[in-house]
């Protein structure tokens, strides 16, 4: 009787080990990405951003404006997707998906700001965000992925003593 249970316990042990490994690796990756986002947001905090359509403080001598975009696609791991699927039965807020969308939005905005900086601009107006769920409905396994596109008009703002 005891020898028959050994393969069952081995399989259960492997299963729980893989779940634990997925939890640790997924959480580590998420924490590393959030720290990276925070650092990059601090580095670009001087850039003026707004959702208004006009150019506040526009420099008359510099380039008048150009479209800049930033795109990000972030996926959740299988463990979080599995746990979120269980949460759907109970109902309520699914924090792991909130974090997923927040990370994608922040990454897309930073990529848009990076493009504006690379092109020599220091401000972005008319910022717009578009999101799309590209994973949960198309994947058989149901892993959630979200795509965020940030777009805006980059321009050069006049700073005191410039021009």
PyMOL commands that set and color helices and strands:
alter all, ss='L'
color gray80, all
select helices_A, chain A and resi 2-43+78-90+95-118
alter helices_A, ss='H'
color red, helices_A
select strands_A, chain A and resi 48-49+66-75+123-133+145-155
alter strands_A, ss='S'
color yellow, strands_A
deselect
rebuild
show_as cartoon
